[in-house]
Amino acid sequence: MSFVRNRYRDGCARDFEGTLRELKRHGCVLLITGAVAGDVTLQATRRLAGDPRCDRKRVLVATRRSDVDIADGLPPGVERNGPDVRVIRPPDVELNDSPTDVGQTELQYIRAELLKAVGYFDDIASGLSPAELRVSIDSLEGLLETNGYGTVTRFLRTVMALVRGVSGIGHVHLPVPDDSRTVARLSPLFDARIELRRRDRLVAEQRWHVPMDDRSTGWVKL
């Protein structure tokens, strides 16, 4: 999670770098927003998945309505079938006509597989180091449509406790405009928010919103 070229809007890069160090040291879960194409989402995932030269345990979660191959979000040189990678995909099962049952089955499956994966990595490492675990969930939009705010919030709290409990870094994609009502409701659950955009044919950009500092950064290349 190296964004040292970024800085707060007041121009202070040192303060922003200090914020990032605190998030990495104590563990954090980030909300990724912005109505962007899937390739921009994957670009952000690769960045947050960590340096491929470093020892990282990566867990990627694809929801049923995801329109990308979440494993394409792995950094260059990291194999999807590698020993330090877990890709979680809800299975295709016969379900009844109730959308709620569909969503609950998916959430239950994801929760159980995340618990299993993180527990395994923590055991084999005899305790994960800060920022060693990286978790990505794509995409929250379908889960909200299927389950509703309350159910998804409870699911997120479980995931956040799991990731922060081992000082890991997690991020959840919500591909909607950053000024949407849904983002405003969910943001207080997260340690920070990364807003993505790509204008016309220009490169993808990102900026951070950090509640604990009540500050935001300017736009920089993703």
N, C-alpha and C positions, 0 to 999 in steps of 0.2 A: 504494500500500500504506500507507494512512493509518489507523492504529489508535491515535491519540494518547489516546483516552479510556480505553484499557486501561492496566493497570499490574500490576507483580508483586504477589504475594499479601502481601508485606510492606508494600505501600502505596506503593512507590517508582515513580512514573511516569517520572521522569527516567532511571533506569537502563534501563527498557524502551524508551523512545524512543531511547536510545543504541544499544541492541541492534538496533532496526529500521534505524537509520542505517547501521550496520556491514553488515547484510545487504544493503541496497540498494547500498551503495558497492562491495562486493566480488562481488555476485551470489549467488544462493541458490536452492535448490529446497526447497519445503515439502510436507509430507505433510498432506493434509486428511482427517480421520477423523470418524466418527460415523455411526450408523445413522439417517440422516435422509432425508426425501423429496427428490425431484429438484429441487423449486423452491428448497429451502434450498441445495443444491449450486450451483445457478445464481446464487443471491444472493451466495454466497462468491466465485464466479468473477468476477462483475461487479466486486466490490470489489477483487479482486487484479489485475484487468485494467488498473487504473489510471484516473486522471482523464481523461475524454474530451476535456478542453480541452488536455491535454498531448500532446506528440509521442510516441506509443507505437507500437511494432510488435507486433501481437498474433497469436499462432499458437494455434489451438484444435484439439485432437485428440479426435475421437470414436471410441471403440472399438466393435466390432460389438455388444457387449452393453449399450451405453449406452442408458438408457431416457429420455433427454432430448435435445432439440436443442441441441447444444453452442453453436451460434451465438447462442442466446438468452442466453448468458452474457456477451455484449458489453455494454459500458456504454451508457447512453442516448445516442442520436445517432451512434453508431459503426455504420456499415453493414457487413454481412457480406461484401459484394462490394467494399468499399473498398480502395484501393491499399495500405494499411498493415495489412491483415488477410488471414490465410490460414486456411482451415478445412480440416482434413485428415480425410477419412473413408475407411477401407479399402473398396475396391471389392467388390461382390458378384461372386464368381468361382466357377467350378465347382471343387470340392475333393474329394479322396478321403475315405475313411472314417476316416482317422487324425486324432484331435483335435490331436495334436502338429503335424501338417502345417498344419492350419488356423491354429493359433496362431503358428507360425513365419512363415507367409506374412504374417499381419497385422503382426507385430512388424517384419519386414523392410520392409514397405511404410511403416509409420509412421516408422521410423528414417530411411529414405531421403528421405521427404518433409520431415521435420524438418530434416535436413541441408541440403536444397535451399532451404527457406524461410529458415532462419536465415542461410545463406550469402548469399542474395539481399539480405536486409535489411541485412546488415553491409556488403555491397558498395555499395549505393546510398546508404548513410549515410556512406560512407568511414570506417567504424568506429563501432559503436553506443556510445552513452553509457551510463553505469551506470543500470540500471533501465529503460532504454528498451524493451528486449525483454521481452514477457510471454508465457509459454507455459503452456497449461492442458491437462492430459490427464485424460480421464474415460472409463471408470473402470477402475481397476487390478484390481478384483475378478474380472472375466471373464478378463483376461489371466493371472492367477494360476491360475485353474481350468483353463485350457486348456494352459498351458505349464509350470507348476511354478515353485517359488521360484528355483532357480538360473538358469534362462533369463531370467526377468523381472528378476532382479537385474542380470544382465549388460546387459540392455537399458536399465535405469534408469541404470546407471553411464555409459553412452554419452550418454544424454540429459542427465544432470547435467553432464558434462564440456563438452558443447556449450553449455548455458545459462550455466554459470559462466564459460566461456571468453570470453564477450562481456559479462560482468557483468550478465546478465539475471536476471529473476525467474521461476521456474517453479513450478507446483504440480500435484500429482498427487492425484486423489481415490481414497480407499479407503473406501467407505461401509459400514464395520463398526464395532462398538463400539471405543472407544479403548483399552479394557483387553484386547482380544483378543490372542491369541498372534501372529497375523500382524502386527499393528501393532508389537508388541514386537520382532519379528525385523527388520522393515524400517526402523524408526525411526532406527537408527544411520547409515543411508545419507543421511539428510536433515539440513538445517541447522536446521530447526525443524518443529514439528507444530502444526496448528490443529485443535482438537477442536470439532465442531459439535453442537448439540442444539436441539430445540424441544419443550418440554413442554406437553402438552395443546393449548390454543388460544393459548398465549402466543407472543411473538415469538421468532424464531430467535436463538440466542446462540452466542458463540464464546469460547474461551480458548486461549492459547498455551502450548506446552511448549518450552522452549529448552534443549537439551542443553549448549551451550557455557557457559551460566550456571548450569546445573543448577537452574533455577527455572521456575515456572509462574505464569500470571496468574490472576486471578479471572474469573468469567463476566461478560460484558458483551453488550449488544445487538450483533448482527452488522451 
